[in-house]
Every structure is written in structure tokens, then in C-alpha cells.
């Protein structure tokens, strides 16, 4: 385990164990570097890990420091992002290409270009009902 991961884990355990509240100042960069006995580079990598996990954020300025974040609501698992959809299309296309060769590749790439140009659509619920654009 890297030093930054160890520091991020220690900070997380402190936040959870002591029940810090969102918006609380955990400490300034200088204070925390001294408390954990690491270099500035290691500390900043630990902060990036904490920010990535949504536990804390570093704010700059006179009254800056490491602040506890409000947890993000759990993502809606039934909703895919545009990137997720494009990645799934690409995986399907590659599987078909591997199976059927160049003609299938040409057809699939043409289809993907048309789908991308049209944007996301909701599936038809009833026969003959036109698809509706997805509103985000």
C-alpha cells in the first residue's frame, strides 16, 4: 500500500470514527502534513483519494483547509450515462466484428454513428408510439 493510501485511510478512519460532520474543517494543509508526518506531495495525493471518494475536499485561501463533504446520494443504478451507453455499444460492436467480420463492422459503425447523431431515446412503450428524447 502506498503512503498516500495509508494517510487517506487514516484520515477516513478518523472522520468516520469521530463522526465528523459535513462542512467541518479537518485541518489546514500545513497542520495535516505535520500530523501525518508526510511530504506535501504524499499529502496532496491522499487528498485526491479522499476527494475522489467524496469524503473531503481541500479548499484554498486564508480560511482554507481539508473540509468534510456531504456524502453524495447513491447513483440511480437504473440510469446509464451517455458514456456508459457508448462503451456498451463499442463492446457489442467489437463482439460482432470478431464474429462476423468486415461487413458487420461497417454496418455496426454506421448504426453507431446514426445512434450518436440522434442522441439518447426512450424505448417505445406501445406499438406505434414514437420514441421520446431523454430529458436529463
C-alpha positions as CSV (number, residue, x, y, z in Angstrom):
1,X,0.0,0.0,0.0
2,X,1.4,3.4,-1.0
3,X,2.0,6.1,1.7
4,X,-0.8,8.3,0.3
5,X,-3.3,5.4,0.5
6,X,-2.3,4.8,4.1
7,X,-2.7,8.5,5.0
8,X,-6.1,8.7,3.2
9,X,-7.2,5.6,5.1
10,X,-6.1,7.0,8.4
11,X,-8.0,10.3,7.7
12,X,-11.1,8.3,6.6
13,X,-11.0,6.3,9.8
14,X,-10.7,9.4,11.9
15,X,-13.6,11.1,10.1
16,X,-15.9,8.1,10.5
17,X,-14.7,7.1,13.9
18,X,-15.1,10.6,15.4
19,X,-18.2,11.3,13.5
20,X,-17.1,14.5,11.8
21,X,-19.9,16.4,10.2
22,X,-20.1,17.8,6.6
23,X,-18.6,21.3,6.5
24,X,-16.3,20.7,9.4
25,X,-12.7,21.9,9.0
26,X,-10.4,18.8,9.5
27,X,-7.3,20.9,9.4
28,X,-5.0,23.1,7.3
29,X,-2.6,21.5,4.8
30,X,0.4,22.6,7.0
31,X,-1.2,21.1,10.2
32,X,-2.1,17.8,8.5
33,X,1.3,17.4,6.8
34,X,2.9,17.8,10.3
35,X,0.3,15.5,12.0
36,X,0.8,12.6,9.5
37,X,4.5,13.2,9.0
38,X,4.5,13.1,5.2
39,X,5.7,15.2,2.4
40,X,3.4,17.7,0.7
41,X,3.3,15.5,-2.5
42,X,2.2,12.5,-0.5
43,X,-0.4,14.5,1.4
44,X,-1.9,16.0,-1.7
45,X,-2.2,12.5,-3.3
46,X,-4.0,11.4,-0.1
47,X,-6.4,14.4,-0.5
48,X,-7.0,13.5,-4.2
49,X,-8.0,10.0,-3.0
50,X,-10.4,11.4,-0.3
51,X,-11.9,13.8,-2.9
52,X,-12.3,11.0,-5.4
53,X,-14.3,9.0,-2.8
54,X,-16.3,12.1,-1.8
55,X,-15.2,12.2,1.8
56,X,-13.4,15.5,1.9
57,X,-12.3,18.4,-0.2
58,X,-9.4,20.8,0.0
59,X,-10.2,24.5,-0.1
60,X,-7.6,27.1,-0.8
61,X,-7.2,30.6,0.7
62,X,-7.0,32.2,4.1
63,X,-9.7,30.1,5.6
64,X,-8.9,27.0,3.6
65,X,-8.0,23.5,4.5
66,X,-9.4,20.0,4.4
67,X,-13.2,20.1,4.8
68,X,-15.6,17.2,5.4
69,X,-18.0,16.7,2.5
70,X,-21.7,15.9,2.4
71,X,-22.0,12.3,1.1
72,X,-23.3,12.1,-2.4
73,X,-26.6,10.3,-2.8
74,X,-26.3,6.8,-4.2
75,X,-26.4,6.9,-8.0
76,X,-29.6,5.7,-9.7
77,X,-28.4,2.2,-10.9
78,X,-31.2,2.1,-13.5
79,X,-29.9,5.1,-15.4
80,X,-26.8,4.9,-17.6
81,X,-24.7,7.9,-18.6
82,X,-24.1,8.6,-22.3
83,X,-20.5,7.4,-21.8
84,X,-21.8,4.1,-20.4
85,X,-24.1,3.6,-23.4
86,X,-21.3,4.4,-25.9
87,X,-18.9,2.0,-24.1
88,X,-21.6,-0.8,-24.2
89,X,-22.2,-0.1,-27.9
90,X,-18.5,-0.3,-28.6
91,X,-18.2,-3.7,-26.7
92,X,-21.2,-5.1,-28.7
93,X,-19.7,-3.8,-31.9
94,X,-16.3,-5.5,-31.2
95,X,-18.0,-8.8,-30.4
96,X,-20.0,-8.7,-33.6
97,X,-16.9,-7.7,-35.6
98,X,-15.0,-10.7,-34.1
99,X,-17.8,-12.9,-35.1
100,X,-18.9,-11.7,-38.5
101,X,-16.0,-9.7,-39.9
102,X,-15.7,-6.6,-42.0
103,X,-19.3,-6.3,-43.4
104,X,-20.7,-6.5,-39.9
105,X,-18.1,-3.9,-38.8
106,X,-19.2,-1.5,-41.5
107,X,-22.9,-2.0,-40.6
108,X,-22.4,-1.6,-36.9
109,X,-20.2,1.5,-37.3
110,X,-22.8,3.1,-39.5
111,X,-25.5,2.2,-36.9
112,X,-23.5,3.7,-34.1
113,X,-22.9,6.9,-36.0
114,X,-26.7,7.2,-36.6
115,X,-27.4,6.5,-32.9
116,X,-24.9,9.0,-31.7
117,X,-26.2,11.7,-34.0
118,X,-29.8,11.1,-32.9
119,X,-29.0,11.2,-29.2
120,X,-30.5,9.1,-26.4
121,X,-34.1,7.9,-26.8
122,X,-36.6,6.3,-24.5
123,X,-37.8,2.9,-25.8
124,X,-41.3,2.7,-27.2
125,X,-43.8,1.5,-24.7
126,X,-46.6,0.6,-27.0
127,X,-46.5,-0.5,-30.7
128,X,-46.7,2.6,-33.0
129,X,-45.7,5.1,-30.2
130,X,-42.8,7.2,-31.3
131,X,-39.7,7.2,-29.1
132,X,-39.2,10.3,-26.9
133,X,-35.9,12.1,-26.3
134,X,-34.4,11.5,-22.9
135,X,-34.5,14.7,-20.8
136,X,-31.7,14.9,-18.2
